[in-house]
């Protein structure tokens, strides 16, 4: 999940090998088809170059933030409903990932795309958790201004800290070495004892919504409570559907005191009586 705090922190910085700002979206619904293809290429170029970033940035998350002007240091709120492709971000992400898979080796399959509200203004944020390998073009890429040939490694370090260009053989070798070292370091990290504490059913709910497009998450949900002192540990998602009663997804953590957790949910009226409930647990319920 992309947080307000991390994006607010990005907005205080300048563009860099790992941060790119765009005042406006790449195209509108009136963009001619030939130009639209180039703008798609421009978006892909920005994301691919962020993946590689530059030497010294392995292990750092990358961000493309749309709706912020670096020169004005000002947010220009986006109206996603005015751009057909962005009305359904899940469908847009699937299409974008499919294009990247055809275009590059090692595409960012863990790419996150979310809207973030800051000071009442809507930003569209692309977050790429640091890759563990170099991202190389395996097909030609046509952008707004240039054609980039297959086999090229694009990086974000030219005359300016954030300008995109082809990496030199020496830079490519160093990037490969640094990504390899970062990957090895991740593999050697011991799993934390409390790693399961951050488990979430969001992906499960998203998959359910993907198969039931008439559903959406209701306002005010999910409700996530992680009170480790009382062992009240759960997530509730309320899915609404026009002209039909809601469906609730309830996840009770394996370390939860189930009676306490259920009493909390009832006391705070988080689930309507007699509503459809899908309960997910990691051990049998003892209620």
Secondary structure, 3 states (H helix, E strand, C coil): CCCHHHHHHHHCCCCECCEEEECCCCCCCCCCHHHHHHHHHHHHHHHHHHHHCCCCCCCCCEEEEECEECCCCEECCCCHHHCHHHCCHHHHHHHHHHHHHHHEECCCCCCEEEEEEECCEEEEEEEECCCCCCCEECCCEECCCCEECCCCCEEECCCCCCCEEECCHHHHHHHHHHHHHHHHHHHHCCCCCCHHHHCCCHHHHHHHHHHCCCCEECCCCCEEEEECCCCEEEEEEEEEECCEEEEEEEEECCCCCHHHHHHHHHHCCCCCCCCEEEEEECCCCCC
